[in-house]
């Protein structure tokens, strides 16, 4: 689905809504928005658990591998864990919506949060897989290159896929910005 067709769909849904409106007080809307924000906030721990798993794995690899290239791979993997913690802290520490936010602005903020989380995950996966590629045990040059390239290639594929999803979020964010401006 392209951004243009999503925008047309969103406008069509918006315009075809029934005219019977259920009234909610601003307090009820705020309560629902706060609950939604808390539910999103409860997912913040996932980044830290993943970073802990990466940290343990690459520390073990640093301890058991003795070649310089494998140690560089483990160091890159440890860097990916540190990067994931930084992304998690940045996302968890930011207040994504203010109390007076409209529904569109609150939804846009949550999409922005999700986009940043996806981009951080994609970059972490790429770093992690680069580290794993260098952890490949030494052997004949051709086999080693093929194994390392396949691991790095898998990281690149996941990175491209997740980045594509983040671009979709950005298109929706842009649509909501335009819709709110209208």
N, C-alpha and C positions, 0 to 999 in steps of 0.2 A: 504494500500500500504506500503510495507516495504521500509526501507532505500535503500536496494540493488536494488530493482526494480525501485525506483525513480532515483537512480544514472544511471542505465542502460537506463531508459527513457530519462533522461537529456542528456546523451552522444549520444543517438540515434538521438534526436532532433538536437543536436549540429552538428552532422556529416551529417545529411540528409538535411541541409539547402542548398538552391540553391546557386550556385556559383556567381550569380549576386548580387553584393553588392552595397547598396546605401551608398555613401561616405558622412560622416559628418565630419565637421571640429571639432577640439578639443573644440573650443568655443561653437559650437552648442551642443556637448555632455555635456559640463559643464553646459550650460543653462538648458538643459533637466534634468540633475541630480539635479541641484539646485531647479528646480521647483518641482521635485519629493520629495526632502527633505522637502521643504516648505509645501507641501501637507500633508506629514506625521506629520510635526511639528504642523499643525493646529489642530490635534487631542489631543494635550496635555491638553487642557482645560477640557476634559472629566473627567480625574482623580480628578481634583479639585472640579468640580460640584458634583461628586459622594461623595467625602470626605465631602463636605458641607452638603449634604443630610444626610449622616451617623451621622455627628456631631449634627445636629438639632434633629434627631430622638433619639439618645442616650442621649442627654442632657435632652430632654423631659422625657425619661424613668427614668433618674436619679432623676428628680424632682418629678415624680408622684409615683414611687415605693418606698416602705419603708422597705422591708425586706433586710437583709444583702446580701443574695444570689442574689437578683435582682439588688442591687447596684453594686455588683461585675460584673454581666452580663453587666450592663450599662458601667462600667469602661472598660471592655474588648472591648465593642463596640466603645467607645471613642478612645481606643488604636488602633483599626482597622482603624479609620478615620485618626489618626495621621500617621500611617504606610503608608496609601495610599498617603497622602501628601508627605511623604518622598520619596516614589517610584516615584511619579509624578515629583518631583523636580529633582531627580537623572536622570530621563530619559529626561526631558525637558532641563536640563542644559548641557548635553553632546553634543558635536559635533560628529555626527555619521559618517560622511564621510569627507574626506579631498578633496581639490580641484583637486588633481592629481589622484584620485582613478579611477581604472578601473571599467568597468561595473560590473564585477563579485564582486569586492571588495565592491562597493557601494551597490549592492543587498544584499550581505552577511551582511553588516552593518545594513541595514534596517531589515533584518531577526533577527539579534541580538537584535535590538531595540524592535521588536515585541515580541520576546521571553521573554525579561526582563519585558515588560509590562504585558504579560500574567501571568508570574510567580508572579509578584506583585499583580495582580488582584486575582489570585487563593489563595494566602496567606491571602489577605484582606477578601475575602469571607469566608474562613475558620474561621478567627478570629471573623468576624461579626456574623456568624451563631452560634459560641460558645457563644457569648454574648447573642444572641437571645434565645438560649436554656436555659440560666440561668434566663432570664426575664419571663419565663413561670410562670404564677400565681401559688402560692402554693395551694395545695389541697391534695387529697388522694395520697399517695406515688406512687402507681402503675400508676395512670393516669398521674401524673406529670412526672414520669420517661419516660413514653411512649412518651409524647409530647416533652420533652427535647431531647430524643434520636432521634426522627424523625427530629427535626430541625437540630441537629448536624449531623445526617446522610445525610441530604440534602446538607449541607455544604461540607461534605467529598466527596460526589458524584460529586459535581461541581468542587471541588479542583482536584480530580483525572482526570476528563474530561479535564479541562483546562491544567493541567500538562502534560497530554498525547499529547495535541496539541503543547505544548512547546517542548516536546521531538521530535516531527516531525520537528519543526523549527530547532532544534539542529542538526538533521540528515541532513537536507538540508544545513545548515551552514558547517557541516563537508564535505559534498559532494563538495560544492563550493570551500572550502579550498583546497581539493585534486585536483579539476579540475584546479584551478588557479596555483597550484604547478606543474602540468603537463604542 
